[in-house]
Amino acid sequence: MAIAIKNIPVLNKTSAKAFVQQADNASKKKTVVNFSSQVKSAKNILEKAKLK
């Protein structure tokens, strides 16, 4: 017995415009993550383990 293939949802008119606008807004909200404290912790762990 064959399994029916489901249709892929397609955005039309207003929903497509809203999606594009939300994607543009999300791409403008880029942030920078500061990992300096995690790097410092990792260096301490490696020094204690004598791996570095």
PyMOL Python script that loads the backbone (N, CA, C, O; Angstrom):
from pymol import cmd

cmd.read_pdbstr("""\
ATOM      1  N   MET A   1       0.843  -1.169   0.000  1.00  0.00           N
ATOM      2  CA  MET A   1       0.000   0.000   0.000  1.00  0.00           C
ATOM      3  C   MET A   1       0.895   1.242   0.000  1.00  0.00           C
ATOM      4  O   MET A   1       1.861   1.309   0.760  1.00  0.00           O
ATOM      5  N   ALA A   2       0.590   2.187  -0.818  1.00  0.00           N
ATOM      6  CA  ALA A   2       1.383   3.395  -0.956  1.00  0.00           C
ATOM      7  C   ALA A   2       1.027   4.413   0.118  1.00  0.00           C
ATOM      8  O   ALA A   2      -0.116   4.495   0.567  1.00  0.00           O
ATOM      9  N   ILE A   3       2.025   5.181   0.516  1.00  0.00           N
ATOM     10  CA  ILE A   3       1.827   6.254   1.488  1.00  0.00           C
ATOM     11  C   ILE A   3       1.667   7.560   0.712  1.00  0.00           C
ATOM     12  O   ILE A   3       2.441   7.852  -0.200  1.00  0.00           O
ATOM     13  N   ALA A   4       0.657   8.336   1.086  1.00  0.00           N
ATOM     14  CA  ALA A   4       0.408   9.603   0.398  1.00  0.00           C
ATOM     15  C   ALA A   4       1.514  10.605   0.716  1.00  0.00           C
ATOM     16  O   ALA A   4       1.960  10.705   1.859  1.00  0.00           O
ATOM     17  N   ILE A   5       1.944  11.329  -0.279  1.00  0.00           N
ATOM     18  CA  ILE A   5       2.955  12.369  -0.104  1.00  0.00           C
ATOM     19  C   ILE A   5       2.242  13.659   0.273  1.00  0.00           C
ATOM     20  O   ILE A   5       1.303  14.089  -0.398  1.00  0.00           O
ATOM     21  N   LYS A   6       2.710  14.271   1.364  1.00  0.00           N
ATOM     22  CA  LYS A   6       2.083  15.495   1.837  1.00  0.00           C
ATOM     23  C   LYS A   6       2.589  16.686   1.028  1.00  0.00           C
ATOM     24  O   LYS A   6       3.742  16.721   0.596  1.00  0.00           O
ATOM     25  N   ASN A   7       1.715  17.645   0.837  1.00  0.00           N
ATOM     26  CA  ASN A   7       2.089  18.870   0.130  1.00  0.00           C
ATOM     27  C   ASN A   7       3.015  19.717   0.988  1.00  0.00           C
ATOM     28  O   ASN A   7       2.905  19.732   2.214  1.00  0.00           O
ATOM     29  N   ILE A   8       3.917  20.412   0.336  1.00  0.00           N
ATOM     30  CA  ILE A   8       4.813  21.337   1.024  1.00  0.00           C
ATOM     31  C   ILE A   8       4.081  22.660   1.190  1.00  0.00           C
ATOM     32  O   ILE A   8       3.551  23.194   0.215  1.00  0.00           O
ATOM     33  N   PRO A   9       4.039  23.207   2.421  1.00  0.00           N
ATOM     34  CA  PRO A   9       3.346  24.481   2.609  1.00  0.00           C
ATOM     35  C   PRO A   9       4.041  25.612   1.852  1.00  0.00           C
ATOM     36  O   PRO A   9       5.270  25.682   1.814  1.00  0.00           O
ATOM     37  N   VAL A  10       3.252  26.485   1.257  1.00  0.00           N
ATOM     38  CA  VAL A  10       3.775  27.602   0.475  1.00  0.00           C
ATOM     39  C   VAL A  10       3.202  28.893   1.043  1.00  0.00           C
ATOM     40  O   VAL A  10       2.006  28.986   1.321  1.00  0.00           O
ATOM     41  N   LEU A  11       4.071  29.892   1.212  1.00  0.00           N
ATOM     42  CA  LEU A  11       3.620  31.184   1.708  1.00  0.00           C
ATOM     43  C   LEU A  11       3.068  32.001   0.548  1.00  0.00           C
ATOM     44  O   LEU A  11       3.674  32.068  -0.521  1.00  0.00           O
ATOM     45  N   ASN A  12       1.930  32.611   0.765  1.00  0.00           N
ATOM     46  CA  ASN A  12       1.284  33.424  -0.268  1.00  0.00           C
ATOM     47  C   ASN A  12       1.118  34.859   0.212  1.00  0.00           C
ATOM     48  O   ASN A  12       0.856  35.095   1.392  1.00  0.00           O
ATOM     49  N   LYS A  13       1.264  35.786  -0.668  1.00  0.00           N
ATOM     50  CA  LYS A  13       1.014  37.222  -0.513  1.00  0.00           C
ATOM     51  C   LYS A  13       1.371  37.766   0.863  1.00  0.00           C
ATOM     52  O   LYS A  13       2.549  37.965   1.160  1.00  0.00           O
ATOM     53  N   THR A  14       0.368  38.011   1.711  1.00  0.00           N
ATOM     54  CA  THR A  14       0.631  38.704   2.976  1.00  0.00           C
ATOM     55  C   THR A  14       1.502  37.883   3.907  1.00  0.00           C
ATOM     56  O   THR A  14       2.358  38.436   4.598  1.00  0.00           O
ATOM     57  N   SER A  15       1.301  36.579   3.940  1.00  0.00           N
ATOM     58  CA  SER A  15       2.130  35.756   4.823  1.00  0.00           C
ATOM     59  C   SER A  15       3.579  35.726   4.333  1.00  0.00           C
ATOM     60  O   SER A  15       4.499  35.692   5.150  1.00  0.00           O
ATOM     61  N   ALA A  16       3.794  35.738   3.028  1.00  0.00           N
ATOM     62  CA  ALA A  16       5.150  35.774   2.475  1.00  0.00           C
ATOM     63  C   ALA A  16       5.819  37.100   2.797  1.00  0.00           C
ATOM     64  O   ALA A  16       6.990  37.127   3.175  1.00  0.00           O
ATOM     65  N   LYS A  17       5.091  38.193   2.653  1.00  0.00           N
ATOM     66  CA  LYS A  17       5.651  39.509   2.964  1.00  0.00           C
ATOM     67  C   LYS A  17       6.000  39.613   4.436  1.00  0.00           C
ATOM     68  O   LYS A  17       7.055  40.137   4.795  1.00  0.00           O
ATOM     69  N   ALA A  18       5.109  39.109   5.296  1.00  0.00           N
ATOM     70  CA  ALA A  18       5.359  39.143   6.735  1.00  0.00           C
ATOM     71  C   ALA A  18       6.583  38.305   7.087  1.00  0.00           C
ATOM     72  O   ALA A  18       7.391  38.704   7.925  1.00  0.00           O
ATOM     73  N   PHE A  19       6.722  37.146   6.451  1.00  0.00           N
ATOM     74  CA  PHE A  19       7.869  36.282   6.702  1.00  0.00           C
ATOM     75  C   PHE A  19       9.170  36.970   6.319  1.00  0.00           C
ATOM     76  O   PHE A  19      10.142  36.931   7.073  1.00  0.00           O
ATOM     77  N   VAL A  20       9.192  37.592   5.161  1.00  0.00           N
ATOM     78  CA  VAL A  20      10.400  38.278   4.695  1.00  0.00           C
ATOM     79  C   VAL A  20      10.739  39.434   5.625  1.00  0.00           C
ATOM     80  O   VAL A  20      11.911  39.651   5.935  1.00  0.00           O
ATOM     81  N   GLN A  21       9.743  40.171   6.070  1.00  0.00           N
ATOM     82  CA  GLN A  21       9.986  41.296   6.966  1.00  0.00           C
ATOM     83  C   GLN A  21      10.537  40.807   8.310  1.00  0.00           C
ATOM     84  O   GLN A  21      11.463  41.409   8.854  1.00  0.00           O
ATOM     85  N   GLN A  22       9.984  39.740   8.835  1.00  0.00           N
ATOM     86  CA  GLN A  22      10.491  39.192  10.094  1.00  0.00           C
ATOM     87  C   GLN A  22      11.912  38.668   9.938  1.00  0.00           C
ATOM     88  O   GLN A  22      12.730  38.814  10.847  1.00  0.00           O
ATOM     89  N   ALA A  23      12.212  38.063   8.798  1.00  0.00           N
ATOM     90  CA  ALA A  23      13.568  37.572   8.549  1.00  0.00           C
ATOM     91  C   ALA A  23      14.553  38.733   8.456  1.00  0.00           C
ATOM     92  O   ALA A  23      15.665  38.643   8.977  1.00  0.00           O
ATOM     93  N   ASP A  24      14.157  39.818   7.799  1.00  0.00           N
ATOM     94  CA  ASP A  24      15.016  40.996   7.702  1.00  0.00           C
ATOM     95  C   ASP A  24      15.266  41.601   9.077  1.00  0.00           C
ATOM     96  O   ASP A  24      16.396  41.963   9.400  1.00  0.00           O
ATOM     97  N   ASN A  25      14.221  41.710   9.882  1.00  0.00           N
ATOM     98  CA  ASN A  25      14.371  42.261  11.230  1.00  0.00           C
ATOM     99  C   ASN A  25      15.282  41.382  12.081  1.00  0.00           C
ATOM    100  O   ASN A  25      16.097  41.893  12.849  1.00  0.00           O
ATOM    101  N   ALA A  26      15.151  40.085  11.952  1.00  0.00           N
ATOM    102  CA  ALA A  26      15.986  39.168  12.728  1.00  0.00           C
ATOM    103  C   ALA A  26      17.446  39.271  12.305  1.00  0.00           C
ATOM    104  O   ALA A  26      18.340  39.185  13.147  1.00  0.00           O
ATOM    105  N   SER A  27      17.699  39.453  11.010  1.00  0.00           N
ATOM    106  CA  SER A  27      19.087  39.542  10.547  1.00  0.00           C
ATOM    107  C   SER A  27      19.735  40.860  10.968  1.00  0.00           C
ATOM    108  O   SER A  27      20.959  40.936  11.067  1.00  0.00           O
ATOM    109  N   LYS A  28      18.942  41.886  11.216  1.00  0.00           N
ATOM    110  CA  LYS A  28      19.482  43.170  11.662  1.00  0.00           C
ATOM    111  C   LYS A  28      19.872  43.135  13.134  1.00  0.00           C
ATOM    112  O   LYS A  28      20.667  43.961  13.580  1.00  0.00           O
ATOM    113  N   LYS A  29      19.322  42.188  13.895  1.00  0.00           N
ATOM    114  CA  LYS A  29      19.563  42.115  15.331  1.00  0.00           C
ATOM    115  C   LYS A  29      20.759  41.232  15.666  1.00  0.00           C
ATOM    116  O   LYS A  29      20.720  40.480  16.640  1.00  0.00           O
ATOM    117  N   LYS A  30      21.808  41.316  14.876  1.00  0.00           N
ATOM    118  CA  LYS A  30      23.000  40.520  15.133  1.00  0.00           C
ATOM    119  C   LYS A  30      23.664  41.003  16.408  1.00  0.00           C
ATOM    120  O   LYS A  30      23.761  42.205  16.655  1.00  0.00           O
ATOM    121  N   THR A  31      24.118  40.062  17.211  1.00  0.00           N
ATOM    122  CA  THR A  31      24.811  40.404  18.449  1.00  0.00           C
ATOM    123  C   THR A  31      26.155  39.711  18.483  1.00  0.00           C
ATOM    124  O   THR A  31      26.377  38.717  17.791  1.00  0.00           O
ATOM    125  N   VAL A  32      27.036  40.240  19.286  1.00  0.00           N
ATOM    126  CA  VAL A  32      28.362  39.665  19.457  1.00  0.00           C
ATOM    127  C   VAL A  32      28.403  39.015  20.833  1.00  0.00           C
ATOM    128  O   VAL A  32      28.008  39.616  21.832  1.00  0.00           O
ATOM    129  N   VAL A  33      28.882  37.790  20.867  1.00  0.00           N
ATOM    130  CA  VAL A  33      28.964  37.060  22.125  1.00  0.00           C
ATOM    131  C   VAL A  33      30.406  37.078  22.597  1.00  0.00           C
ATOM    132  O   VAL A  33      31.322  36.757  21.839  1.00  0.00           O
ATOM    133  N   ASN A  34      30.602  37.456  23.851  1.00  0.00           N
ATOM    134  CA  ASN A  34      31.933  37.533  24.433  1.00  0.00           C
ATOM    135  C   ASN A  34      32.219  36.227  25.180  1.00  0.00           C
ATOM    136  O   ASN A  34      31.588  35.936  26.196  1.00  0.00           O
ATOM    137  N   PHE A  35      33.168  35.448  24.673  1.00  0.00           N
ATOM    138  CA  PHE A  35      33.513  34.167  25.274  1.00  0.00           C
ATOM    139  C   PHE A  35      34.811  34.244  26.068  1.00  0.00           C
ATOM    140  O   PHE A  35      35.413  33.206  26.342  1.00  0.00           O
ATOM    141  N   SER A  36      35.258  35.425  26.441  1.00  0.00           N
ATOM    142  CA  SER A  36      36.554  35.562  27.101  1.00  0.00           C
ATOM    143  C   SER A  36      36.598  34.824  28.436  1.00  0.00           C
ATOM    144  O   SER A  36      37.624  34.228  28.764  1.00  0.00           O
ATOM    145  N   SER A  37      35.523  34.846  29.210  1.00  0.00           N
ATOM    146  CA  SER A  37      35.539  34.144  30.497  1.00  0.00           C
ATOM    147  C   SER A  37      35.584  32.627  30.289  1.00  0.00           C
ATOM    148  O   SER A  37      36.234  31.919  31.058  1.00  0.00           O
ATOM    149  N   GLN A  38      34.902  32.123  29.261  1.00  0.00           N
ATOM    150  CA  GLN A  38      34.939  30.693  28.976  1.00  0.00           C
ATOM    151  C   GLN A  38      36.325  30.270  28.493  1.00  0.00           C
ATOM    152  O   GLN A  38      36.791  29.179  28.821  1.00  0.00           O
ATOM    153  N   VAL A  39      36.986  31.132  27.714  1.00  0.00           N
ATOM    154  CA  VAL A  39      38.337  30.830  27.236  1.00  0.00           C
ATOM    155  C   VAL A  39      39.293  30.787  28.415  1.00  0.00           C
ATOM    156  O   VAL A  39      40.157  29.913  28.488  1.00  0.00           O
ATOM    157  N   LYS A  40      39.142  31.718  29.327  1.00  0.00           N
ATOM    158  CA  LYS A  40      39.997  31.750  30.514  1.00  0.00           C
ATOM    159  C   LYS A  40      39.807  30.485  31.343  1.00  0.00           C
ATOM    160  O   LYS A  40      40.781  29.898  31.816  1.00  0.00           O
ATOM    161  N   SER A  41      38.554  30.064  31.520  1.00  0.00           N
ATOM    162  CA  SER A  41      38.277  28.839  32.274  1.00  0.00           C
ATOM    163  C   SER A  41      38.878  27.625  31.578  1.00  0.00           C
ATOM    164  O   SER A  41      39.446  26.752  32.234  1.00  0.00           O
ATOM    165  N   ALA A  42      38.759  27.567  30.279  1.00  0.00           N
ATOM    166  CA  ALA A  42      39.313  26.438  29.525  1.00  0.00           C
ATOM    167  C   ALA A  42      40.832  26.402  29.650  1.00  0.00           C
ATOM    168  O   ALA A  42      41.413  25.326  29.794  1.00  0.00           O
ATOM    169  N   LYS A  43      41.478  27.557  29.598  1.00  0.00           N
ATOM    170  CA  LYS A  43      42.932  27.605  29.749  1.00  0.00           C
ATOM    171  C   LYS A  43      43.349  27.114  31.128  1.00  0.00           C
ATOM    172  O   LYS A  43      44.336  26.390  31.261  1.00  0.00           O
ATOM    173  N   ASN A  44      42.592  27.511  32.162  1.00  0.00           N
ATOM    174  CA  ASN A  44      42.903  27.051  33.524  1.00  0.00           C
ATOM    175  C   ASN A  44      42.763  25.539  33.633  1.00  0.00           C
ATOM    176  O   ASN A  44      43.597  24.885  34.260  1.00  0.00           O
ATOM    177  N   ILE A  45      41.741  24.988  33.044  1.00  0.00           N
ATOM    178  CA  ILE A  45      41.521  23.539  33.082  1.00  0.00           C
ATOM    179  C   ILE A  45      42.657  22.825  32.367  1.00  0.00           C
ATOM    180  O   ILE A  45      43.166  21.820  32.864  1.00  0.00           O
ATOM    181  N   LEU A  46      43.064  23.335  31.201  1.00  0.00           N
ATOM    182  CA  LEU A  46      44.153  22.705  30.457  1.00  0.00           C
ATOM    183  C   LEU A  46      45.479  22.802  31.189  1.00  0.00           C
ATOM    184  O   LEU A  46      46.288  21.876  31.137  1.00  0.00           O
ATOM    185  N   GLU A  47      45.709  23.926  31.878  1.00  0.00           N
ATOM    186  CA  GLU A  47      46.939  24.057  32.650  1.00  0.00           C
ATOM    187  C   GLU A  47      46.984  23.077  33.821  1.00  0.00           C
ATOM    188  O   GLU A  47      48.024  22.488  34.115  1.00  0.00           O
ATOM    189  N   LYS A  48      45.839  22.914  34.484  1.00  0.00           N
ATOM    190  CA  LYS A  48      45.779  21.969  35.607  1.00  0.00           C
ATOM    191  C   LYS A  48      45.950  20.535  35.113  1.00  0.00           C
ATOM    192  O   LYS A  48      46.528  19.703  35.812  1.00  0.00           O
ATOM    193  N   ALA A  49      45.455  20.245  33.920  1.00  0.00           N
ATOM    194  CA  ALA A  49      45.582  18.907  33.351  1.00  0.00           C
ATOM    195  C   ALA A  49      46.928  18.707  32.678  1.00  0.00           C
ATOM    196  O   ALA A  49      47.235  17.615  32.200  1.00  0.00           O
ATOM    197  N   LYS A  50      47.734  19.771  32.641  1.00  0.00           N
ATOM    198  CA  LYS A  50      49.057  19.759  32.006  1.00  0.00           C
ATOM    199  C   LYS A  50      48.970  19.332  30.536  1.00  0.00           C
ATOM    200  O   LYS A  50      49.825  18.598  30.040  1.00  0.00           O
ATOM    201  N   LEU A  51      47.930  19.800  29.853  1.00  0.00           N
ATOM    202  CA  LEU A  51      47.778  19.525  28.422  1.00  0.00           C
ATOM    203  C   LEU A  51      48.280  20.677  27.581  1.00  0.00           C
ATOM    204  O   LEU A  51      48.449  20.537  26.369  1.00  0.00           O
ATOM    205  N   LYS A  52      48.517  21.797  28.202  1.00  0.00           N
ATOM    206  CA  LYS A  52      48.992  22.949  27.451  1.00  0.00           C
ATOM    207  C   LYS A  52      50.120  23.607  28.168  1.00  0.00           C
ATOM    208  O   LYS A  52      50.659  24.605  27.688  1.00  0.00           O
TER     209      LYS A  52
END
""", "prot")
cmd.dss("prot")
cmd.show_as("cartoon", "prot")
cmd.util.cbc("prot")
cmd.orient("prot")
